[in-house]
Amino acid sequence: MTPNNFDPVETLNTIEEKFEMFQILDEEGKIVNESEMPELSDDQLVELMKRMVWTRVLDARSISLNRQGRLGFYAPTAGQEASQLGSQYALEKDDYILPGYRDVPQLIWHGLPLTQAFLFSRGHFKGNQYDEINALPPQIIIGAQYVQTAGVALGLKKRGKDSVVITYTGDGGSSQGDFYEGINFAGAFDAPAIFVIQNNNYAISTPRELQSKAKTLGQKGIAAGIPSVVVDGMDPLAVYKVVRDARDRAVAGEGPTLIEMLTYRYGPHTMAGDDPTRYRTSDEDSEWEKKDPLVRFRTYLEGKKLWTKEQEDEVIEQAKEDIKKAIKEADGTEKQSVTQLMEIMYADMPSNLKEQYEVYKEKESK
Ligand SMILES: Cc1ncc(C[n+]2csc(CCOP(=O)(O)OP(=O)(O)O)c2C)c(N)n1
């Protein structure tokens, strides 16, 4: 292109047109992109379904436990199972997860004991003390995990590890400065990172249309010079495939990838008083219910004679048992004290806090 026919509008349109949604399994449970099917055995497909069903039960139970005052902070996950678990399933145990507050399911399936997830919800420091899982605790500051991901990924690269870091933010998070800093830095250093935007159409009540003029959020990676893709976030097979490919590239030294997953949260933003009926229509909800990842994956697996109602009931019962046991364990965990909280916060406690520490030590001894 010569400077004479330089046309910035055409350049933009050309780029934006390229960002079509990648899909393998459609809403009817049919494979529409056979050549892109990921290499997953029948057992692996069933395992992924089990995880999605189990997690849907956890979501429903967490919401009622929260309403009973038995859990604290909780960000509902129903609707986002394909994005969350399809992506986690594409990781290896040594890979790192840097989650946002809604991404507790990925942590659990990466090895976080459910009891700890409940303790995190209750604000207990033991919920954030990870022993056997490569992950950081869920980030509450929107987008901050993107910058940390660039750092962790660069660290892995410098140490010659063949593992990667995956991080998640929302459509709202993709407007943060940290988002751009993270993808830019990771790109500049070919750091082995996978940046996910779970675009569930709303940042609390702010709709996607007000979030950015960009036609897709996935295209934002182009400015950082990194491969970028928009995927059907309700399709576990497509999500698995794009994340696995991104992982392969990262491990091969080819740097990060940005993945926008188009998804929806069926519940409220968090359990702290959000009412989605004030900003979403029931028609919109119904449209997305038709895309439910569990429904389409179930239809697909039933068609392959890999899944039955009995299997599903078994997983549901197992989930309920696991939850009951974990809540009991969480209830039995010693309450955290103020002094414990202060001890884990500081290697060297500032002198003014030391004074307060002594006051509490005294109080707690009584
Ligand atoms: C830096 C920062 N600003 C504002 C908030 C308050 N806040 C919490 S969640 C949220 C919306 C995030 O929406 P999105 O990134 O789309 O993620 P989703 O919750 O939909 O998964 C906001 C603004 C925050 N936690 N951190």
The ligand as a Gaussian input file, in Angstrom:
#p B3LYP/6-31G(d) Opt

LIG

1 1
 C       -9.806000      -1.364000      39.673000
 C      -11.228000      -1.675000      40.056000
 N      -12.217000      -0.828000      39.704000
 C      -13.495000      -1.100000      40.028000
 C      -13.799000      -2.242000      40.736000
 C      -15.260000      -2.545000      41.117000
 N      -15.768000      -3.630000      40.250000
 C      -15.855000      -4.889000      40.731000
 S      -16.401000      -5.954000      39.557000
 C      -16.525000      -4.747000      38.397000
 C      -16.996000      -5.070000      36.991000
 C      -16.091000      -5.991000      36.265000
 O      -16.692000      -6.458000      35.096000
 P      -15.963000      -7.420000      34.092000
 O      -14.519000      -7.084000      33.990000
 O      -16.731000      -7.431000      32.821000
 O      -16.021000      -8.855000      34.797000
 P      -17.238000      -9.760000      35.247000
 O      -17.533000      -9.409000      36.686000
 O      -18.375000      -9.531000      34.342000
 O      -16.749000     -11.176000      35.191000
 C      -16.148000      -3.513000      38.932000
 C      -16.166000      -2.248000      38.184000
 C      -12.734000      -3.100000      41.105000
 N      -12.947000      -4.232000      41.768000
 N      -11.461000      -2.803000      40.741000

